[in-house]
């Protein structure tokens, strides 16, 4: 495990989209499905950035030109709040947790989306839960980028509750 994680951290990869409970992730997945049409994944130009505006806070875009070295192109402010740093321009492997770089590689090589959940300990304190999607898009038959979104709303609510709990 990376720094800032604990033995209480884990990720679960769902068998498919139907296991997701998050309405926000469902909405993003619907945009992605519409953009892909009959293809395995959307082409770069099919993703309208204006359609992504409601998701930007909890969205990351990862470049996977080299699937073995995925790199953040965009790291939403919601992620920055929990990780305490902006990882834009940095390798995914720099995250203080194990697993995301492997998931990015798998999605980049397979062209198949990934759905799951995390239970994680933030370096800024607190144990949180979130669901996530990793959605490929690219040029022709090659995945060039990944849209990654975590629905951090439950984690934000937990953080607020913890902030207002009386201390002994």
C-alpha positions in Angstrom: 0.0 0.0 0.0 1.1 3.5 -0.7 1.7 6.3 1.9 -1.5 7.7 3.4 -3.4 4.4 3.1 -4.2 1.8 5.7 -5.1 -1.8 6.0 -8.7 -0.8 5.9 -8.4 0.4 2.3 -9.8 -1.7 -0.5 -11.3 -1.6 -3.9 -13.9 -3.8 -5.4 -14.4 -4.2 -9.2 -18.0 -4.8 -10.1 -19.0 -7.5 -12.6 -20.8 -4.8 -14.6 -22.5 -1.4 -14.8 -25.7 -2.7 -13.1 -24.0 -2.9 -9.7 -23.5 0.9 -9.5 -25.8 2.7 -7.2 -24.7 6.3 -8.0 -27.1 8.4 -10.1 -24.2 10.7 -11.1 -22.1 7.8 -12.4 -25.1 6.5 -14.2 -25.5 9.9 -15.9 -21.9 10.0 -17.0 -22.1 6.5 -18.3 -25.2 7.4 -20.3 -23.3 10.2 -22.0 -20.4 7.9 -22.7 -22.7 5.2 -24.2 -24.5 7.7 -26.4 -21.1 9.1 -27.6 -19.8 5.6 -28.5 -22.7 4.7 -30.8 -22.0 1.3 -32.3 -18.3 1.4 -31.4 -16.5 -0.3 -28.5 -15.7 3.2 -27.1 -16.2 6.8 -28.2 -13.7 8.6 -30.5 -12.1 11.7 -28.9 -14.3 14.2 -30.8 -17.5 12.4 -29.7 -17.1 13.5 -26.1 -18.5 17.0 -25.8 -16.7 18.8 -23.0 -19.8 20.9 -22.3 -21.7 17.7 -21.4 -19.0 17.0 -18.8 -19.4 20.3 -16.9 -21.6 18.9 -14.2 -19.0 16.2 -13.4 -15.8 18.2 -13.5 -15.3 18.4 -9.7 -15.0 14.6 -9.4 -13.6 13.9 -12.9 -10.1 13.0 -13.9 -8.9 12.6 -17.5 -6.0 10.2 -17.9 -3.8 10.0 -21.0 -2.9 6.4 -21.9 -0.7 6.8 -25.0 1.6 4.5 -23.0 -0.7 2.2 -21.1 2.2 1.3 -18.8 2.7 4.9 -17.8 -0.8 6.5 -17.5 -0.7 10.2 -16.7 -3.3 12.6 -15.4 -4.3 15.3 -17.9 -7.0 16.7 -15.6 -7.5 16.1 -11.8 -10.7 17.5 -10.6 -11.0 19.7 -7.5 -12.9 17.0 -5.6 -9.9 14.7 -5.9 -7.6 17.5 -4.9 -9.7 18.0 -1.7 -9.2 14.4 -0.7 -5.7 13.8 -1.8 -4.4 17.2 -0.7 -2.6 17.8 -3.9 -3.1 18.4 -7.6 -1.9 15.4 -9.6 -2.6 17.1 -13.1 0.4 16.2 -15.4 1.7 13.6 -13.0 1.8 9.8 -13.4 -1.2 7.9 -12.0 1.4 5.8 -10.1 2.1 8.9 -8.0 -1.2 8.6 -6.2 -0.8 7.5 -2.5 -2.7 4.3 -3.1 -2.2 1.0 -4.9 -4.3 -0.1 -7.8 -5.3 2.9 -10.0 -2.4 2.6 -12.4 -3.2 -1.1 -12.9 -6.8 -0.4 -13.6 -5.9 2.4 -16.1 -3.6 0.0 -17.9 -6.3 -2.8 -18.0 -9.0 -0.4 -19.4 -6.5 1.1 -21.9 -5.5 -2.3 -23.3 -9.0 -3.9 -23.2 -11.1 -0.9 -24.3 -13.7 -2.1 -21.8 -15.1 0.2 -19.1 -14.5 -0.6 -15.4 -16.9 0.0 -12.5 -16.3 -0.4 -8.8 -16.1 1.1 -5.4 -13.3 2.2 -3.0 -13.2 2.3 0.8 -10.2 4.4 1.5 -8.3 6.4 4.1 -7.6 9.9 3.0 -4.2 11.4 3.7 -6.2 14.4 5.0 -7.9 12.1 7.5 -11.0 10.0 7.6 -12.2 6.7 6.2 -14.4 7.1 3.1 -16.4 5.2 0.6 -17.0 6.0 -3.1 -18.0 4.4 -6.3 -16.2 5.0 -9.6 -16.2 4.4 -13.3 -13.3 4.3 -15.8 -14.5 4.9 -19.3 -12.2 4.6 -22.3 -12.2 6.8 -25.4 -9.8 7.4 -28.2 -9.0 7.3 -31.9 -10.1 4.5 -34.1 -9.3 1.2 -32.4 -6.9 2.6 -29.9 -7.8 4.0 -26.4 -6.1 7.4 -26.0 -7.7 8.7 -22.8 -9.8 7.6 -19.9 -12.6 9.4 -18.1 -12.4 8.5 -14.5 -15.1 9.7 -12.1 -15.6 8.9 -8.4 -18.9 9.9 -6.9 -17.4 11.5 -3.8 -20.8 12.8 -2.4 -21.0 10.2 0.3 -17.4 10.8 1.3 -18.1 14.5 1.5 -21.1 13.9 3.8 -19.0 11.7 6.0 -16.3 14.4 6.2 -18.9 17.0 7.2 -20.4 14.7 9.9 -16.9 14.0 11.3 -16.2 17.8 11.4 -19.2 18.4 13.6 -18.9 15.4 15.9 -18.2 16.5 19.5 -14.7 15.6 20.7 -14.2 14.0 24.1 
